[in-house]
Amino acid sequence: MNRIVTAGVALVAALALCSTGAGSMAFWQASVQTTEVSFETGELRLEPVGTPVWASGGVPVDGTYRPVPGDTLTYTQEFDLVMEGTTIAATIRLAPGTVITSAGTSFTLDGVALTGAATFTPDPAMSQAGAEQVWTVDSGGRFALTLTLGWNAGTAVDDAAQGATITIDPSELLLVQEAATE
């Protein structure tokens, strides 16, 4: 019986050592705690400055102005572009469906043959990507968007356009964050 008791005590001791990690099943452990850090996020926005102006020959006009073939109307609006972020990059473009979508676009609007173009007078560094009217913006600042509408004189639809009402729908300017290149 002594052997059975001794074997039983040895078995209980071995199980106790294994279950507490003091035996051969122990794993080493260590830990370290990171330090807290806070970041302020960047921002990207457009803010209109002043009142937009429609003009003909540099003279402001309103809805009472009556254009004729050969006239050119321009729309100008200034914007402040806020771009804050370590690796921020963005593009500016006219929204899909905007009448004036590329330099030299010819189109007929309400029976009047027009040519349209969109340009920026940039303070921020910008570059136009082809005729798609997408500008890559490198930094914030103030700039002006100018939409130019020229009435194509001498086209077949000029006579039919007499007394017509031309409605130029609002254009939407899109500012889109792009993947940054570090």
N, C-alpha and C positions, 0 to 999 in steps of 0.2 A: 504494500500500500504506500509505502514511503516513495517508491518510484513514481507512482501515479500522482501523488500529491506534488512531488518535486516537478514533474513534467507539467502539471496543471499550472503551478505557480510560474514556471518559466514561460509557458504559453501566454498567460495573462500579462506578464511583464513585457514580453515581446510585442503583443498587440497594443499595449499602452504606449510603448515607445514609438511604434509606427504611426499611431493615430495622432500623436501630439507633435509630430515633426521632429522629434529628437532622434529618430532612428534613421534608417537608410533612405526614407522617402522625403527627406527635407529638401526644399528648393531655396536658393538664395534669393533675396529680394533687396531692392533699393528704390528710393524715390527721390525726386527733386521737384521743386515747385517753380513754375515760371513766374516772371514778374508781370504785373498788370501794365497794360498800355492802352491809351485812348487815341483815336484818330478822328480828325474832323474831315468829313467828306467834302468833295469838290462840288461844283455846280455848273450848270450849263443852261443859259436862258437868253431870250431876246426881249428887249424892252423898247417899244416905240418911243421916239423922241419927237415932240412937237406934233404939228398937224400935217397930214399928207397934202400934197399940192398937185393938181392937174394944171398943166400950162400948155400954151401954144406960142412958139417963138419966144419962150422965156417969160411970157406974161401969164399970170394965173388966170384960169378960167373956171367957170362952174357949169351947171347943167343947162344954163341959158345959151352957152356958146354953140354956134351952128357951124360945124366943120364942112368944108367943101373938098373936092378932089385936089390932091397935092398938099393938104394940110398934114402937119405932124403934131400929135398930142403926146405929152410926156407926163408920167406920174412919178413923183419922187416922195419917198418916205425915209427918214433917218431912223436908225436903230442903234441901240447900245447892245453889244454882244458881251455877255459875261461868260468867261471860260476860266474856271479855276479847278485845277487838279494836276497832280504831278505828271501823269502820262495822258492827259486828255487830248483827244483829237475829234474833230467834227466836220460835217459837211452841211452846207446850206443849199437848198434847192427849192424851186417852185413846185408846189403840190401837183400831183397828177390831175388832169382835167383843167388846169389853168390855161387860158386862151394863149397867152404868150409863153411858149415853152422853150424856144431856142432862138438864137440870133438869126435874123433874116427869115423867120417863119412867115409864109404867106398863107392867108386864110380869108374866108368870107364870113362876115358877121352881120346878121340881119340884112343881107343883100349888098353889103359894102365890102369891096376887096381891100384888105388891109395887109400891112406887113408889120410884124411885131418883133421886138427884141427886149431882152432883160439884161441889165448890166448893174454892176456894183461899183460904187466909188469907194474903194476900200481904204480903211485905216488899218484894219487887221491884215495880215498877210493872207492873200487868197490866190487861188489859181483855178481857172475854169477848166473843167475836164471835157474838152470837145464841145460839140453843139448840144449836149444834154442839159446844159444849164445847171450843173452841179459844181459848186465851189468848195474846195477844201480849205478849211479855216485852221490857221496855226495858232492864233492868239486872239484875245478879246480886244474890244475897242469900239469906236463909232464908225458906222458906214452908212451909205445911202443906197437904197434900191431904186433904180430908175426903170420904169417900163415905158417903152416907146411904141406908139402906134402911128404908122404912116398910112395915109389913104393913097392907094395906088391910082394915080391919075391916068386917064386914057384907057381904062379897061372897059370891056363890053357891058359890065353891070353898073357903070357909073350913072347912066340915065335912069335906070330902074331904082337907084338908091336915093333919088331926090325925095326929100320930105320924109325919109325913113328915120326911125328911131334906132340908134345903136345902143345896145345895152352891154356894158362891159362888166361881167361878173367879178366879184372880189377875187383877188388872188391870195393864195395862202403860201406863206413862206415857212418852210420846214427846216428846223435845226435838229440834226440827228447826230448823236454820239457814235463814233466809229471805233473799231478796235485800234488801240494805240500800238504804235511800233516803238519799242523801247530801244 
